Amino acid sequence: MSDFNWPVRVYFEDTDAGGIVYHARYLYFLERARTEWLRDLGFNQSELKQQNVMFVVRDMNIKWQKPAMLDEPLDISVSIVEAKKASLKMQQIISTTTEQKVQADVTIACIDAMNKKPMAIPRAIIDLITNRIEQGAKCE
């Protein structure tokens, strides 16, 4: 089950000379989808930082499966796999309507914005994530 989907189109700036998305640009797509997922939950990163809360990528495993091309419409999904006290494991898929392009298994950690040390994810965020996971499980 996908918790969140974010559409994007491949622009010229995302590609190499052959019109294929440059491998590092996929990280931009993944990051933006996670940001929009958080915003969809009702939280934006600027406000969280003012509250001394930041999310950072701790670990990422990427499988490039098929190249994305110039002007191609893509969908980036964010699915929560596991929610822990101070981190979230998620799977992100970049795909078109017909094929999967990239799979990324991502762990993000919650840190204190001042001292950059791990901290518990705010209860309001965990509650929303848990509710969405439970609702998804009921729908399947």
N, C-alpha and C positions, 0 to 999 in steps of 0.2 A: 504494500500500500504506500502510495506517495502522500506525504503530509502537505507538500506544497509544490507547485509548478510555476516556473517563471519563463516566459518566452523571450527570445532574443534573436536577432538576425546577425549574420556574419557580415561585417563591414570590411572594406578594403584594408583598413588599418590593422585588422586582425590576421591578415594573411601574409604569406611569403610571396615571392615573385610568381609562383605557379598558381596562386589563388587558393592554396590550401592553408587552413588555419595553422598558424605557428604554434608549436606544442605548449609554450608558456602562456599563451592567451587563454587556454582552457582554464587556467587557474583564476583569471579575471572573471570568467563566466561563473565558475563555481562560487567564488567569493561574493559576487553580486547576488547570486541566488540565495546564499545563506543570509546576506544582509536583508534582502526583501522578505525572506521567510520570517526573520526576527521582527521586521516591521509589520508583517501580517499578523503576528502574535500580539501586536500593540506596543512594541518596544523599538526605539531607534537607538543606534549606537552612541550618538552624541549625548542624548539624555542619560543613557546608562553610564557613560564615562563621567558625567557630572555627578553621578551617584557613586562614583568610585568603582564601577563594574566594567570590566572589559572581557571580551572573548577573543582568544587567540588560537590559531591552529597548532596543535601539539604533534599531530601525526597525520600523514596522508599517504595512501597507496593508490596509485592511478593505473588504470588499464586503458590504453588507447586502442580502440578496436577498429574504427573506420575513420578516415579523414572527413572533417567538415570543410565545406567549400564556400567560396565567396557568394554572398547573397542568399545562402541557405538559411531557412528559418529553423531555429533550434528550440528545444524545450529542455530546461534544466530543472530536475526534481531534487527535492530534499526530503529524505525519509529518516526519521529517528530510529535507530536500532537499539540503543541503550542509553538510559539517563542515569548518571551517577550523581553523587553529591556535588562534585566540582567539575564534571566533564560530561560531554555528550558525544556518543558515537553515532555517526550518521552515514548513510549511503547517498551519494549523489549520482544521478545519471544524466548524461547529455545525449539527447536523441532527436530524431526527426519523427515524422508520423510513421515512417516505414522501417527505421533501423536505429539501433543503439550505436552511438559513436564513442562514448567514454563512460567508464564507471570509476568513481572515486570513493574510497572508504576513508572517512575523515573523522578525526577526534579533535574536538575543540575543548579547550579548557577555559574555565572562568578564573580570572585573576583580579587582584586588587590593583586598580589603576595607579595608585601611588607607589606601592613597593614592588609591584609586579610578581607577587607571590600568589599561589593558588588560594581560592576562596570558594565558599559554597555558592552555588547558583542561586540567585534570589528565588524565594518560595513562589512568588507570583508567576515566574517564568516556568518553573518546574511543574506547577499545578496545571498551567495551560498545555504544556507538552504532554503530560500524563493524561489529561482529558482527551486530547486529540488521538493519542495512541489507543485509549480505551474505546473511543467512538469508532475508530478505524477497525478495531478488532470485532466490534459488534456488527459492522457492515459486511464483513467478509464471510 
